[in-house]
Amino acid sequence: MNQITSPYITLRRLTVIQSMEEYIKGRGSQINTPNRFLKQERVLEHFEGIDELPDPDPGTEVFVDHPKQIVNKVESTDLPFLYSLNPYQGCEHGCAYCYARNAHTFWGISAGLDFERKIIVKPNAPKLLEEFINKKNYQPATMSMSGNTDCYQPLERQYKITRGLLEVFLKYRHPVGIITKNALILRDIDLLSELAAMQLARVYISITTLDEELRRTMEPRTSSSENRLKTIRNLTDKGIPVGVMTAPIIPGLNSDEIPDLLKAAADHGAIAAGYTMVRLNGDVKDIFSDWLQKNRPDAAKKVWNHIRHAHGGSVSDSRPGIRMRGEGNIAQSVNQLFKLFRKKYFGESKMPDYDFTKFQRGGQMSLF
């Protein structure tokens, strides 16, 4: 098995799948953006170049990392949880707008195609979580999976790291929140039901659009919107509190779907709803611009200008308190539309509070 060394970790190359097409179906990004941390990169200068060939094997590659810690403290005031953990780095879902793409550059690889076809898995995540929870002075706090990449992306079927993490949360009676675009979460409905019965679990299903043509190109390896709605229903029927995240809202592209998205989610049992405004920081700006030009050429200019208008003239925004909602007339109209239909379809319903009193230091059973 080949050993691949990055500046940060030693990676093991496991699998390579799929072949290149002119437009790479099943991928959100069609380009690899330059990595600002690298002094030298191999690129294709011209399509007829004899020695300048593109990567001949552009399919999904899986790398294994064994980090020393898995739980991250969240410093942002925009997020409603204190800790996050991500069992995967990179995401095969391939969402063209994903803010997490920028994190891939710290590993010496591109935020573009590399983000969705070079996936780093962390099989020791459950062990690290248990070590963190067992710290002498640790007090239970809100903890979210998928703060960066989706913990139920396709590789979870094989690696089952997320399931291992849920087993730890159940063992210690520790609250956990999950956000996902994948119906694979239903595999773990047994663990989630037990956690929910003790007010220890919340789930948000992210649904960006009900337009399947748009979803297939913008979020190519996610579950269909129909399956995500069915997932809300199945989780709800098992007593698991579920909300919907209509995120991100992209003005001029999916913003007019807000009423239909909220109604569909409420009709399937969701009890809460949230949204964020799209923001295209770092390399995501070039990736999404390229996606727009190739997939929505007639609307590209209008959508791009709407995004700029919602962020004070720039498509990128890092200002706390503003970056998640935007500003200006377009952002305000989106906010008003969302509030109006959330009130109509959800009323005053909201997620139940976590019960932190259930936490049991030392756990209930031996997992490792």
PENOR-V956108 format. One record per residue. N is the residue number from 1. RES is the residue in one small letter. OMEGA is omega as a letter, one per 20 degrees, with the letter a starting at -180 (NA if undefined). Layout:
[[N;RES;OMEGA] [N;RES;OMEGA]]
This chain:
[[1;m;a] [2;n;r] [3;q;r] [4;i;a] [5;t;r] [6;s;r] [7;p;a] [8;y;a] [9;i;r] [10;t;a] [11;l;r] [12;r;a] [13;r;a] [14;l;a] [15;t;r] [16;v;a] [17;i;r] [18;q;r] [19;s;a] [20;m;r] [21;e;a] [22;e;r] [23;y;a] [24;i;a] [25;k;r] [26;g;r] [27;r;r] [28;g;r] [29;s;r] [30;q;a] [31;i;r] [32;n;r] [33;t;r] [34;p;r] [35;n;a] [36;r;a] [37;f;a] [38;l;r] [39;k;a] [40;q;r] [41;e;r] [42;r;a] [43;v;r] [44;l;a] [45;e;a] [46;h;a] [47;f;r] [48;e;a] [49;g;a] [50;i;a] [51;d;a] [52;e;a] [53;l;r] [54;p;r] [55;d;a] [56;p;a] [57;d;a] [58;p;a] [59;g;a] [60;t;r] [61;e;a] [62;v;r] [63;f;r] [64;v;r] [65;d;r] [66;h;a] [67;p;r] [68;k;r] [69;q;a] [70;i;a] [71;v;r] [72;n;r] [73;k;a] [74;v;a] [75;e;a] [76;s;r] [77;t;a] [78;d;a] [79;l;a] [80;p;r] [81;f;a] [82;l;a] [83;y;r] [84;s;r] [85;l;a] [86;n;a] [87;p;r] [88;y;r] [89;q;a] [90;g;a] [91;c;r] [92;e;r] [93;h;r] [94;g;a] [95;c;a] [96;a;a] [97;y;a] [98;c;r] [99;y;a] [100;a;a] [101;r;a] [102;n;a] [103;a;a] [104;h;a] [105;t;r] [106;f;r] [107;w;r] [108;g;r] [109;i;a] [110;s;r] [111;a;a] [112;g;r] [113;l;a] [114;d;a] [115;f;a] [116;e;r] [117;r;r] [118;k;a] [119;i;r] [120;i;r] [121;v;a] [122;k;a] [123;p;r] [124;n;a] [125;a;r] [126;p;r] [127;k;r] [128;l;r] [129;l;r] [130;e;r] [131;e;a] [132;f;a] [133;i;a] [134;n;r] [135;k;a] [136;k;a] [137;n;a] [138;y;r] [139;q;a] [140;p;a] [141;a;r] [142;t;a] [143;m;a] [144;s;r] [145;m;a] [146;s;r] [147;g;a] [148;n;r] [149;t;a] [150;d;a] [151;c;r] [152;y;r] [153;q;a] [154;p;a] [155;l;r] [156;e;r] [157;r;a] [158;q;a] [159;y;r] [160;k;r] [161;i;r] [162;t;r] [163;r;r] [164;g;r] [165;l;r] [166;l;r] [167;e;r] [168;v;r] [169;f;r] [170;l;a] [171;k;a] [172;y;a] [173;r;a] [174;h;r] [175;p;r] [176;v;r] [177;g;a] [178;i;r] [179;i;a] [180;t;r] [181;k;a] [182;n;r] [183;a;r] [184;l;r] [185;i;a] [186;l;r] [187;r;a] [188;d;a] [189;i;r] [190;d;r] [191;l;a] [192;l;r] [193;s;r] [194;e;r] [195;l;a] [196;a;r] [197;a;r] [198;m;a] [199;q;a] [200;l;a] [201;a;r] [202;r;r] [203;v;r] [204;y;r] [205;i;a] [206;s;r] [207;i;a] [208;t;a] [209;t;r] [210;l;r] [211;d;a] [212;e;r] [213;e;r] [214;l;a] [215;r;a] [216;r;r] [217;t;a] [218;m;r] [219;e;a] [220;p;a] [221;r;r] [222;t;r] [223;s;r] [224;s;r] [225;s;r] [226;e;r] [227;n;r] [228;r;r] [229;l;r] [230;k;r] [231;t;r] [232;i;a] [233;r;a] [234;n;r] [235;l;a] [236;t;a] [237;d;r] [238;k;r] [239;g;a] [240;i;a] [241;p;a] [242;v;r] [243;g;r] [244;v;r] [245;m;r] [246;t;a] [247;a;i] [248;p;r] [249;i;r] [250;i;a] [251;p;a] [252;g;a] [253;l;r] [254;n;a] [255;s;r] [256;d;r] [257;e;a] [258;i;a] [259;p;a] [260;d;r] [261;l;a] [262;l;r] [263;k;a] [264;a;a] [265;a;r] [266;a;r] [267;d;a] [268;h;r] [269;g;r] [270;a;a] [271;i;r] [272;a;a] [273;a;r] [274;g;r] [275;y;r] [276;t;r] [277;m;r] [278;v;r] [279;r;a] [280;l;a] [281;n;r] [282;g;a] [283;d;a] [284;v;r] [285;k;a] [286;d;a] [287;i;a] [288;f;r] [289;s;r] [290;d;r] [291;w;r] [292;l;a] [293;q;a] [294;k;a] [295;n;r] [296;r;a] [297;p;a] [298;d;a] [299;a;a] [300;a;a] [301;k;a] [302;k;a] [303;v;a] [304;w;a] [305;n;r] [306;h;r] [307;i;r] [308;r;a] [309;h;a] [310;a;a] [311;h;r] [312;g;r] [313;g;r] [314;s;r] [315;v;r] [316;s;a] [317;d;r] [318;s;a] [319;r;r] [320;p;r] [321;g;a] [322;i;a] [323;r;a] [324;m;a] [325;r;a] [326;g;a] [327;e;r] [328;g;a] [329;n;a] [330;i;r] [331;a;r] [332;q;r] [333;s;r] [334;v;a] [335;n;a] [336;q;r] [337;l;a] [338;f;a] [339;k;a] [340;l;a] [341;f;r] [342;r;r] [343;k;a] [344;k;a] [345;y;a] [346;f;a] [347;g;a] [348;e;a] [349;s;a] [350;k;r] [351;m;r] [352;p;r] [353;d;r] [354;y;r] [355;d;a] [356;f;a] [357;t;a] [358;k;a] [359;f;a] [360;q;r] [361;r;a] [362;g;r] [363;g;a] [364;q;a] [365;m;a] [366;s;r] [367;l;a] [368;f;NA]]
